[in-house]
Amino acid sequence: MKGPLFYSKILLFGEYGIIKDSKGLSIPYNFFKGALKTDKLSSDIAKNSNKSLEAFTKYLEGLQTDNPALVSFDLKTLKKDVKDGMYFDSSIPQGYGVGSSGALVAAIYDKYAQDKITVLENLTRDKLLHLKKIFGTMESFFHGKSSGLDPLNSYLSLPILINSQDNIESTSIPSQNMEGKGAVFLLDSGITGETAPMVQIFMENMKKEGFRKMLKDQFIKHTDACVEDFINGNVKSLFGNLKQLSHVVLDNFKPMIPAEFHKLWKQGIESNDYYLKLCGSGGGGYILGFTQDIHKAKNALKDYNLEVVYNF
C-alpha cells in the first residue's frame, strides 16, 4: 500500500525574513518526493521512519487534546497503521532545506485529518492561513518552531506568495524558458544542516539593535524586491537585488554558511557569474544559486554538484 505523493519545496526568497514579516516566495520542487507506505520493515531507514511516526502520533494526540478546535485526526486508524509498519518512503534529503518534514506533515494531514481543507475547494485567504497554522503546529514537532509553509507548499503543490505573516496566497510564476541561459540552481554543500540551532543563532542576533536594523533596512528590503522582480519577470532588476542580498547574507549570516563556501560566495559576487543565497535555514544542505548564464556558473563551480531547478 502506498499513498499519494508529496513533493519537496524550495523557498526561493524569505528565509529568516518571513519570521519578521518580509515577503517570501516558495515553489514546489518535484525532483524529490515522498509517500506513506506500509509493508514489512526491511530497511533501517523504514524502521527509523516508523519509530519517528510513532512519536509523531503521540504528539498529534496531545495536540488534539490541547487544541481540539484547531485540528482533529482519525487517531485510531493512524495508530493502527503505524503499528502495522507504516513509514514515510521518501527521496527528500533530510537537513537539506527542501522540506523533508513538510512533505511528511502534508501526507499525514491528507490521510488522517478530519474535516480537512482540500486542494479542490476555493482556497480563500482564511483557509490558507488556517492550513498554515495547522501545519505550523504539526511541524513544530520536528523543528521546535515552524511557519507551516513547507507542508503548505507540499500539500497544495502550488507556488505560494507570502506578503506578510497573515497574508499569503497561491500565485503563478513566469513559465520556464528551457532555452534560456538564466537559471536557479541548487548547490550541494555535502553537509547536513540542522534547522533548530540555526534559528537559535538568528534569534540571539535579533536581540542586537544593529542586527535588527540591518534586517529591516537591507535584508528585508532586498528580499521583498527580489520577490516582486521574480514574479513579474524583471530579470535585470532581479539580479541587481540578488547581488545586494547575497552580499548582505555573506556579511551578516556567516554562521549559516558552511565555512568552506565563504570564498565561493564572495567569488560569485565579485565575478557576477552567479549569486548564492541560503536555501532554508542554512548550516549545510543545499545552497541556492542564481545565474544569468548557466554555462558560466557551471564552469566556475565545476568542482561542485549543481542541480538546475528553474530556467529563464
LOKOL-10324 format. One record per atom (N, C-alpha, C, O, CB): residue in one letter; x, y, z. Coordinates in steps of 0.1 Angstrom, whole numbers, plus 5000, padded with zeros to 4 digits. Glycine has a CB too. Layout:
BEGIN
aXYZ
...
end
This chain:
BEGIN
m500849885000
m500050005000
m500950135000
m501850145008
m499150005012
k500650224991
k501350344990
k500450464988
k499550454980
k502450334979
g500650564996
g499750684995
g500150774984
g501050754977
g499650755008
p499350894982
p499750994972
p501051054975
p501551054986
p498651094972
l501651104964
l503051164965
l502951304970
l502051384966
l503751154952
f503951344978
f504051484982
f505551524979
f506451454982
f503751504998
y505551644973
y506851694968
y507651784978
y507051844987
y506651764955
s508951794975
s509751884982
s509452034978
s508652054969
s511351854981
k510052124985
k509852264981
k511152344981
k512152294987
k508752334990
i511152454975
i512252544976
i511752684980
i510952744973
i513152554963
l512252734991
l511952874995
l512952964987
l514052974991
l511952895011
l512453024976
l513353104968
l513853224975
l515053264975
l512653144955
f512853284982
f513253414989
f512453415002
f511253365003
f512853534981
g513053465013
g512253485025
g512853415037
g512353435048
g510953445023
e513953335036
e514453265047
e514853365058
e515453465055
e515653175043
y514453335070
y514653425082
y513853555081
y513253595091
y516153465083
g513753615070
g513053745068
g511553725071
g510953815077
g513153795054
i510953605067
i509553595069
i509153585084
i508053605088
i509053465062
i510153545093
i509953555107
i509653695111
i508853715121
i511153495115
k510153785104
k509953935107
k509154005096
k509454125094
k511354005109
d508253935090
d507353985081
d507854045067
d507354135062
d506654095087
s508953975063
s509354015049
s508453935039
s507653855044
s510953975046
k508553965027
k507853885017
k508653755015
k509753745019
k507753965003
g507953655009
g508653535006
g508053464994
g506853494990
g508553435018
l508753374988
l508253304976
l508753164977
l509953134977
l508653374963
s507753064977
s508152924979
s507552854967
s506352874963
s507552874992
i508352764961
i507852684949
i508052534951
i508952494958
i508652734936
p507052454946
p507252314947
p508452264939
p508752324928
p505952234943
y509152164943
y510252114936
y510051964934
y510251884943
y511652144943
n509651914922
n509151784920
n510251674919
n509951554917
n508251784908
f511451714920
f512551624918
f512651524930
f512951404928
f513951704917
f512251574942
f512251494954
f510851474958
f510051564957
f513151554965
k510451354963
k509151334967
k509051224978
k510051144980
k508251294955
g507851214984
g507751104994
g506251064995
g505351144991
g508151155008
a506050945001
a504650895003
a504650805015
a505650735018
a504150824990
l503450795021
l503250705032
l503150565026
l502550545016
l502050735041
k503850465033
k503850335027
k503750235038
k504350255049
k505150315019
t503050125036
t503050015046
t503549885040
t502949835030
t501650005052
d504549835045
d504949695041
d505949645052
d506049705063
d505749695027
k506549535050
k507449475060
k508649575062
k509249605052
k507949335057
l508949605074
l510049705077
l511449635075
l512049595085
l509949765091
s511849635062
s513149555060
s514349645062
s515349595067
s513149505046
s514249775058
s515449855059
s515549935072
s514449955079
s515549955047
d516749975076
d516850065088
d516150195086
d515550255096
d518350085091
i516250245074
i515550375071
i514050365074
i513450455081
i515850425057
a513450255069
a512050235071
a511750225086
a510750275091
a511550115063
k512550145093
k512350125108
k512450255115
k511650285124
k513350025113
n513450335112
n513650465119
n512450565116
n511950635125
n514950535115
s511950555103
s510850645100
s509650595107
s508850685112
s510650635084
n509450465109
n508250415116
n508350455131
n507250495136
n508250265115
k509550455136
k509650495150
k509350645152
k508750685162
k511150465155
s509850725143
s509650865143
s508050895142
s507550985148
s510350935131
l507450815133
l505950835132
l505250795144
l504150855148
l505450745120
e505750705152
e505150665164
e505150775174
e504250805181
e505850535170
a506350845175
a506550965184
a505651075179
a505051145187
a507951005184
f505551095166
f504751205160
f503351185163
f502551275166
f505051205145
t502851055163
t501451025166
t501151065180
t500051115183
t501150875163
k502051035189
k501851075203
k501651225204
k500851275212
k502951025212
y502551295197
y502551445197
y501151495192
y500651585197
y503751495188
l500651435181
l499451475175
l498251445184
l497251525184
l499151405161
e498351345192
e497351305202
e497251415212
e496151465216
e497651165208
g498451455217
g498551565227
g497951695221
g497251775228
g499951585231
l498351725208
l497951845201
l496351855201
l495751955203
l498551855187
q495851735197
q494351735196
q493651755209
q492551815210
q493951595190
t494251705220
t493651715233
t493751865238
t492751915243
t494351625244
d494951925235
d495152065240
d494452165231
d493952265236
d496652095239
n494252135218
n493652235209
n492652165199
n492952165187
n494752315201
p491552115204
p490652045196
p490052135185
p489652075174
p489551985204
a489952265187
a489352355177
a490252365164
a489852395154
a489052495183
l491552345166
l492552365155
l492452255145
l492252275133
l493952375161
v492552125150
v492552015141
v492251885148
v492651865160
v493952005133
s491551795142
s491451665148
s491751555137
s491551575125
s489951645153
f492251445142
f492751335134
f491951205137
f491451185148
f494251315135
d491951115127
d491450985129
d492650905136
d493350825129
d490950915116
l492850925149
l493950875156
l493950725157
l495050655157
l494050935170
k492750665157
k492650515158
k493250455146
k494050355147
k491150475160
t492950505134
t493450445122
t494950475121
t495750385117
t492750505110
l495350595124
l496750635124
l497650545133
l498650495128
l496950785128
k497150525145
k497850435154
k497950295149
k499050225150
k497250435168
k496850245143
k496850105138
k497850095126
k498649995125
k495450065133
d497850195117
d498750195105
d500250195109
d501050135104
d498450315096
v500550275120
v501850285125
v502350155131
v503450105129
v502050405135
k501350095138
k501649965144
k501849855133
k502649765135
k500449925154
d501149875122
d501249775111
d502549805103
d502849735093
d500049785102
g503349905107
g504649925100
g504650035089
g505450035080
g504949795093
m503750135091
m503750245081
m504950335083
m505450355094
m502450325083
y505550385072
y506650475073
y506550575061
y505750555052
y508050395072
f507450675061
f507450765050
f508550735041
f509750755044
f507550915056
d508150685029
d509050645019
d509450765010
d508650815002
d508550525010
s510650825013
s510950955007
s512350965001
s513350905006
s510851055018
s512451034990
s513751064984
s514251204988
s515251244983
s513651054968
i513451274996
i513751415000
i514951405010
i514751345021
i512551485006
p516051465007
p517151455017
p516851535030
p516351645029
p518451505011
q517151475041
q516851545054
q517951645057
q519151615055
q516751445066
g517651765063
g518651865067
g519251935055
g520351985056
g519751795075
y518451935044
y518952005032
y518152125028
y518452195017
y518951905020
g517152165036
g516452285033
g515452275022
g514952375016
g517352395030
v515052155018
v514052135008
v512752075013
v511952025005
v514652054997
g512552075026
g511252045031
g510951895033
g509851845030
g510252095023
s511851815039
s511551675041
s510451655052
s509551575050
s512851605046
s510551725063
s509451715073
s508151775068
s507051725072
s509851775086
g508251875060
g507051935054
g506151845046
g504951835047
g507352055046
a506851765038
a506151665029
a505451555038
a504351515035
a507151595019
l506151515049
l505651415058
l504351475065
l503351405066
l506651375068
v504451595070
v503351655076
v502151665067
v500951635071
v503751805081
a502351705054
a501351715044
a500651585042
a499451575041
a501851775031
a501451475041
a500951345039
a500051295050
a499051235048
a502151245037
i500551315063
i499751275074
i498451355075
i497351295078
i500551305088
y498451485073
y497251565073
y496251515062
y495051495065
y497551715071
d496851495050
d495951455039
d495251325042
d494051305039
d496851435027
k495951235049
k495351095051
k494451085063
k493451015064
k496450995051
y494851165074
y494251135087
y493451255093
y492651235103
y495251095097
a493551375087
a492851485093
a491351475090
a490951425080
a493351625087
q490551505100
q489151505098
q488651645095
q489251745099
q488351455111
d487651655086
d487151785081
d488251865075
d488351985077
d486451865093
k489051795067
k490251865062
k489951965051
k488951945043
k491251765056
i490752065049
i490652165038
i491252095026
i492452055027
i491252305042
t490552085015
t491152015004
t491652104993
t491352224993
t490151914997
v492552054985
v493152134974
v492052184964
v492252284957
v494252064967
l490952104963
l490052124953
l489052244956
l488352294947
l489252004950
e488952274969
e487952384972
e488552524969
e489752534967
e487452364986
n487652624970
n488052754968
n488952804980
n488452814991
n486852854967
l490252814977
l491252844988
l491252994991
l492053064986
l492652784984
t490353035000
t490453175004
t491653205013
t492253105018
t489053215012
r491953325015
r493053365023
r492853305038
r493853255043
r493153515024
d491653305043
d491453255056
d491753105057
d492353055067
d489953275060
k491353035046
k491552885046
k493052855045
k493652765052
k490852815034
l493752935037
l495252925036
l495952945049
l496852875053
l495753015025
l495453055056
l496053085069
l495752985079
l496652945088
l495553225074
h494552925079
h494252825088
h495052695086
h495552635095
h492652785087
l495252665073
l496052545070
l497552575074
l498152485080
l496052525054
k498052695072
k499352725076
k499552715091
k500552665096
k499752875071
k498552755098
k498552745113
k498552595118
k499352555126
k497352815120
i497752515111
i497652375115
i499052315112
i499652245120
i496552305107
f499552335100
f500852275096
f502052325104
f502952245107
f501152315081
g501952455108
g503052505117
g503052435130
g504152405135
g502852655119
t501852415136
t501752345149
t502252205147
t502852145156
t500352355154
m501852135136
m502251995134
m503751985132
m504351905138
m501451935122
e504252075124
e505752065120
e506652105132
e507852065132
e506052145108
s506152175141
s506952225152
s507452105160
s508452115168
s506252315162
f506851985159
f507351865165
f508751835160
f509651785167
f506451745161
f509051865147
f510351835142
f511351955144
f512551925145
f510251815127
h510952075144
h511852185144
h511852275156
h512752365157
h511552275132
g510952255165
g510852345176
g509952465173
g509152505181
g512152395181
k510052525161
k509252635157
k509152625142
k510152615135
k509752775162
s507952635137
s507752625122
s506752725117
s505752755124
s507352485118
s506952785105
s506052875100
s504852805093
s503752865091
s506752965089
g505052675090
g503952595084
g503952605069
g503152545062
g502652635089
l504952685063
l504952705049
l505452585041
l504852555030
l505952815046
d506352505046
d506852395039
d505752285036
d505552245025
d508052325046
p505052245047
p503952155045
p502852215036
p502252145028
p503352115058
l502552345037
l501552405029
l501952395014
l501052365006
l501352555033
n503152425011
n503652414998
n503552274992
n503152254981
n505052464996
s503952175001
s503952034997
s502451994995
s502151914985
s504651955007
y501552035003
y500151995003
y499452044991
y498751974984
y499452035016
l499752174988
l499052234976
l499752214963
l499052224952
l498852384979
s501052194964
s501852184952
s501752304942
s501652284930
s501552054944
l501652424948
l501552544941
l502552644946
l502952634958
l500052604942
p503052734938
p503852844943
p503052924953
p501952954951
p504452934932
i503752964964
i503053044974
i503753174976
i504953174979
i502952964988
l503053284976
l503553414978
l503253454992
l502053454996
l502953524968
i504253495000
i504053535014
i504153695013
i505253745011
i505053475024
n503053765016
n503153905016
n503553955030
n504254055032
n501753975012
s503053885040
s503353905054
s502853785061
s502353695055
s502754045060
q503053775074
q502753655082
q501253625081
q500853505081
q503153675096
d500453725080
d498953695080
d498353725066
d497153755065
d498253775091
n499253725056
n498753755042
n499553665032
n500553705028
n498853905038
i498953555029
i499553465020
i498553425009
i497353425011
i500153335027
e499153394997
e498253354986
e498953264976
e500253264975
e497753484978
s498253174969
s498853094959
s499053194947
s498253284945
s498052964955
t500153174940
t500453264929
t500953194917
t501153064917
t501553364934
s501253264906
s501853204895
s503253264893
s503353384896
s500953214882
i504153194887
i505453254884
i505653244869
i505053154862
i506653174892
p506553324863
p506753314849
p507053174844
p507753104851
p507853414844
s506553134833
s506853004827
s508352984825
s509053074822
s506052974814
q508752864827
q510152834825
q510452854810
q509652814801
q510552694830
n511652904807
n512152904793
n513352804792
n514452844796
n512553054789
m513052684787
m514052584787
m515252614779
m516352554780
m513452454783
e515052714770
e516152754761
e517052864768
e518152904763
e515652804747
g516452924778
g517053044785
g518453004791
g518652894796
g516153104795
k519353104792
k520653084798
k520553114813
k521353064821
k521753174792
g519553184817
g519353214831
g518853094839
g518053024834
g518453334833
a519253084852
a518852964859
a518952984874
a519753064879
a519652844855
v518052914881
v518152894896
v518652754898
v518152664891
v516652924903
f519652744906
f520152604908
f520452584923
f520552674931
f521452594900
l520652454926
l520952404940
l522452364939
l522852294930
l520052294945
l523152404949
l524552364951
l524652274963
l524252314974
l525552484952
d525152154962
d525152064973
d526352094982
d527552074977
d525251914968
s526152124994
s527252155003
s527952035009
s529052035014
s526752245015
g527251915007
g527751795012
g527651775027
g528151685033
g529151775008
i527051875034
i526951875049
i525451875052
i524651945046
i527751995055
t525051805062
t523651805067
t523451925076
t524251945085
t523151675074
g522452005074
g522152125082
g521152085093
g520252005090
g521752245074
e521152155104
e520152145114
e519452275116
e520052375118
e520752095128
t518052275114
t517352395115
t517352465128
t517652585129
t515852365111
a517052385139
a516852445152
a518052535157
a517852645161
a516652335162
p519352485156
p520452565161
p520652695152
p521052795158
p521752485160
m520352685139
m520452805131
m519452915135
m519753035136
m520252765116
v518252865137
v517152955141
v517553025155
v517253135158
v515752885142
q518152935164
q518652985177
q519653095175
q519553205182
q519252865185
i520553085166
i521653185164
i520953315159
i521253425163
i522653135153
f519953295150
f519253415144
f518553485155
f518553615156
f518253365133
m517853415164
m517053475175
m517953545185
m517653655190
m516253365182
e519153495187
e520153555196
e520553695189
e520653795196
e521353465198
n520853685176
n521253805169
n520253915169
n520454035169
n521653775155
m518953865169
m517853965169
m517754055182
m517054155182
m516553885168
k518454005192
k518554095204
k519454215203
k519354305211
k519054005216
k520254215192
k521154325190
k520454425181
k519954395170
k522454275184
e520554555185
e519854655177
e520454675163
e519654685153
e519954795184
g521754665162
g522454675148
g521954565139
g521754595127
g523954665150
f521754445144
f521354335135
f519854355131
f519554335119
f521454195143
r519054405140
r517654425137
r517554535126
r516754525117
r516854475149
k518354635127
k518354755118
k518754695104
k518154735094
k519254865122
m519854615104
m520354565091
m519254475084
m519054485072
m521554475093
l518554395093
l517554315088
l516454395081
l515954355070
l516954225099
k515954495087
k514954585082
k515354665070
k514654665060
k514354675093
d516454735071
d516954825061
d517554765049
d517554825038
d517854925067
q518154645051
q518854585040
q518354445036
q517854425024
q520354565043
f518354355045
f517954215042
f516454215037
f516254155026
f518054125054
i515554265044
i514154265041
i513854345028
i513054305019
i513254305052
k514554455027
k514354545016
k514654475003
k513954474993
k515254675017
h515854405002
h516254334990
h515454204988
h515254174976
h517754304991
t515154144999
t514254024997
t512954054991
t512553994981
t514053955011
d512254154996
d510954204990
d511154234976
d510254204967
d510454324998
a512254314972
a512454354958
a512654234949
a512154224938
a513654444958
c513454134954
c513654004947
c512353934944
c512153884933
c514653914954
v511453924954
v510153854952
v509353924941
v508853864932
v509353854965
e509254054942
e508554134932
e509154114918
e508454094908
e508554284935
d510454124917
d511154114904
d510953974898
d510653964886
d512654144906
f511053874906
f510953734902
f509553704896
f509353654885
f511253634913
i508553744904
i507153724900
i506753794887
i506053744878
i506153764911
n507353924886
n507054004874
n507953984862
n507854044852
n507054144878
g508953894864
g509853864853
g510853974850
g511353984839
g509153834841
n511154064860
n512154174858
n513554124860
n514054144871
n511754294867
v514054054851
v515353984852
v516554084856
v517354054865
v515753914840
k516654194849
k517754284851
k517754334866
k518754334873
k517654404841
s516554384870
s516354434883
s516554324894
s517154344904
s514954494885
l516154204891
l516254094900
l517754064903
l518054044915
l515653964893
f518554064893
f519954034895
f520754144903
f521654114910
f520654004882
g520254264901
g520854374909
g520554354924
g521354374932
g520254514904
n519254324926
n518854294940
n519454174946
n519754164958
n517354294941
l519654074938
l520253944942
l521653964947
l522153904957
l520153834931
k522354044939
k523754074942
k523854144956
k524654104965
k524454164932
q522954244959
q522954304972
q522554204983
q523154204993
q521854424971
l521554124980
l521154024990
l522253924993
l522453895005
l519853954985
s522853884983
s523953784985
s525053844994
s525653785003
s524553744972
h525353974992
h526354044999
h525954065014
h526754035023
h526554184993
v524654105016
v524154125030
v524253985038
v524553985049
v522654175029
v523853875031
v523953745038
v525353705041
v525653655052
v523253635028
l526253735032
l527653695035
l528253775046
l528953725055
l528553725022
d527853905047
d528353995058
d527653965072
d528353985082
d528054135054
n526453925071
n525653915084
n525153775088
n524653765099
n524554005083
f525253685079
f524753545083
f525853445081
f525553325078
f523553515074
k527053485084
k528253395083
k528053255089
k528353155083
k529453455088
p527553245102
p527353115108
p526453015100
p526652895101
p526853125122
m525553075092
m524652995084
m525252945071
m524652855065
m523353075081
i526452995068
i527052955055
i528252865059
i529152905066
i527553075047
p528252735054
p529452645058
p530752715054
p530852775043
p529252515050
a531752715063
a532952785062
a533652775048
a534152865043
a533952745073
e533652655043
e534352635030
e533652695018
e534152695007
e534452485028
f532452755020
f531752825009
f531852975010
f531353045001
f530252775010
h532453025020
h532653175022
h533353235010
h532953335004
h533353215035
k534453165006
k535253214995
k534453204981
k534453304973
k536553134993
l533753094979
l532953074967
l531853174966
l531553224955
l532352934967
w531253204977
w530153304978
w530653444974
w530053504965
w529653314993
k531853484979
k532453614976
k532853614961
k532653714954
k533653634985
q533353504956
q533753494942
q532653524933
q532853584922
q534353354940
g531453474936
g530253494928
g529853634927
g529553694916
g529053414933
i529953704939
i529553844939
i530553934931
i530254024924
i529553894954
e531853894932
e532953974925
e532953944910
e533154034902
e534253944931
s532653824906
s532753784892
s531453814884
s531353824872
s533153644890
n530353824892
n528953834886
n528553704878
n527553714870
n528853954878
d529353594880
d528953474872
d527753404879
d527053334872
d530153374872
y527553424892
y526453364899
y526353434912
y527353504917
y526653204901
y525153424919
y525053484932
y524453374941
y523553304937
y524053614932
l524953354953
l524553254962
l523653304973
l523853424977
l525653174968
k522753224978
k521953264989
k521553144997
k521753034992
k520653344985
l521053165009
l520653055018
l519452985012
l518553045006
l520353095032
c519452845014
c518252775010
c517752715023
c518252625028
c518652654999
g516652775028
g516152735041
g517052805052
g517452915050
g516152585043
s517252725063
s517952795074
s519452795073
s520152855080
s517552715087
g519952715063
g521452715061
g522152615071
g521552525076
g522052855063
g523452645073
g524252555081
g524652425074
g525352345080
g523452515093
g524352415062
g524652295054
g523552265044
g522852365040
g524752165063
g523352145040
g522352115030
g522652185016
g523752195012
g520952165035
y521552235010
y521752294997
y521952444999
y521552505009
y520552274988
i522652504990
i522852644989
i522152684975
i522252614966
i524352694989
l521352794975
l520652834964
l521452924955
l522153014960
l519352894967
g521452904942
g522252994933
g521453044922
g520452984918
g523452914927
f521753164918
f521053234906
f522153274896
f523253324900
f520253354911
t521953254884
t522853304874
t522153344861
t521053304858
t523853184870
q522753444854
q522253484841
q522853404830
q522353414818
q522553634839
d523853324833
d524453234823
d524953104829
d525953104836
d525653314816
i524053004828
i524352884835
i525652814831
i526252744838
i523152784832
h526052834818
h527352784814
h528552844822
h529452774826
h527552804798
k528452974823
k529553044831
k529552994846
k530552964852
k529253194831
a528352974851
a528152934865
a528752784867
a529452754876
a526752934870
k528352704857
k528852564858
k530352554857
k530952474864
k528152474847
n530852634849
n532352644847
n533052684860
n534052624864
n532752734835
a532452794866
a533052854878
a532852754890
a533652754899
a532352984881
l531852674889
l531552574901
l531752434896
l531052344902
l530152604906
k532652414887
k532852274881
k533252164892
k533052044889
k533852284870
d533752204903
d534152104913
d532952074922
d533051994931
d535252164922
y531752124919
y530652104928
y529452044921
y529352054909
y530152244935
n528651984929
n527451914924
n526352024922
n525852084932
n526951794933
l525852044910
l524952154907
l523652104901
l523752024891
l525652264898
e522552144906
e521252084901
e520352204897
e519952284905
e520552004912
v520052214884
v519252334879
v517752304883
v517252194880
v519352354863
v517052404889
v515652384893
v514752464885
v513552444885
v515552414907
y515252574878
y514352664871
y515152734860
y516252794863
y513652764881
n514652744848
n515352814837
n514552934833
n513352934832
n515552724825
f515253044830
f514553164824
f515453234814
f514953334808
f514153264835
end
